[in-house]
Amino acid sequence: MAIDSGKAAALARQSPRGIRLPGTVLGIGLGGFVDGILLHQILQWHHMLTSTNTDNIGVQYYPANTVHGLQINTIWDGLFHTFTWLAVLVGLGLLYSRVTHSRGRAWTSRVLWGWILVGWGVFNLVEGIIDHHLLGIHHVRSGEYQTWWDIGFLVFGAFLVASGWLLQRTGTPLDITGDAERPATTR
């Protein structure tokens, strides 16, 4: 039985074990995969250490146009992908735990996808601030307009967080047990 959004919000505040954390962790991992696969591998705009010639912490320079530089960047890209894979694995484990312990409750996809978008946005914001701005070890796209690319990455991250948060708020729980006395949770 579906419940109205006001009741859903009240129930969500009561439940500490919704899908906010699993969805966010999944989003962090999936957002990292989009970054790594699209920007590092397909477009080859950057790798983890391609801007270390101008970084803020003094890391040795590993240019992507030399064999040694590409080898080191490939190792660091692999470590990055390991982190994103582990985030997806942890997110799936958390989600499975929440769903199997929900005793029949299920969540609409808007809620889960909203939190996944929030996680992707959090990934962009944290990775962008730390790697692009604070450490300076790589930029979205190096060159004359790199600051604009880096700012655009942060703006896109903030947009994802806001969109995901709004999307998950439009989701409503579904209690498939038929037990009207047991509250279904969404958040």
C-alpha positions, 0 to 999 in steps of 0.5 A, spaced: 500 500 500 502 506 498 502 512 502 502 520 501 509 523 501 507 527 508 507 520 511 513 518 507 517 524 510 515 523 517 516 515 517 523 517 513 525 521 519 523 515 524 528 510 520 535 510 521 536 504 516 533 507 509 537 507 503 540 514 503 547 511 505 547 505 500 545 509 494 550 515 496 556 510 496 553 506 490 553 513 487 560 515 489 563 509 486 559 509 479 561 517 479 568 515 479 567 510 474 564 515 469 570 519 471 575 514 470 572 511 464 570 517 460 575 522 462 581 517 463 580 512 458 576 514 452 577 521 452 584 521 455 584 528 458 587 526 464 590 521 468 591 521 476 598 524 475 598 528 469 599 535 472 604 533 477 609 538 473 605 544 476 602 540 482 601 544 489 605 538 493 611 536 489 610 530 486 615 527 481 612 529 474 609 523 470 607 526 463 602 521 459 606 522 453 612 518 455 612 510 456 614 511 464 609 516 465 604 512 462 606 506 466 606 510 473 599 514 471 596 507 469 598 504 476 595 510 479 588 510 475 588 502 477 588 504 484 583 509 483 579 504 479 580 499 485 577 505 490 571 506 485 570 498 485 570 497 492 565 503 493 560 500 488 561 493 492 560 496 499 554 500 496 551 494 493 552 490 500 549 495 504 543 496 499 542 488 500 543 488 507 537 494 507 533 490 503 533 483 506 532 486 513 526 490 511 522 484 511 518 486 505 519 493 504 521 496 497 523 503 495 521 506 489 527 507 484 526 515 484 529 514 491 535 510 490 537 513 483 536 520 487 541 518 492 546 515 487 546 522 483 547 525 490 553 520 491 556 522 484 555 529 485 559 528 492 564 524 488 565 530 483 565 535 489 570 531 493 575 529 488 575 536 484 576 540 490 582 535 493 585 533 486 584 539 482 584 545 486 588 543 493 593 538 490 593 540 483 595 533 481 591 533 475 585 537 472 579 535 468 583 538 462 589 541 462 591 547 458 589 554 457 582 553 460 583 548 465 581 552 471 574 553 467 574 546 466 575 544 473 570 549 476 565 546 471 566 539 474 565 542 481 558 546 478 556 539 475 557 536 482 553 541 485 548 540 480 548 532 481 547 533 489 541 538 488 538 534 483 539 527 486 536 530 493 530 533 489 529 526 486 529 522 492 524 527 495 519 525 490 519 518 491 514 514 495 515 507 499 511 501 497 509 496 503 509 490 499 507 486 506 500 488 506 502 490 513 499 497 514 501 497 521 509 496 520 511 503 517 515 503 510 521 507 510 524 511 504 530 515 506 
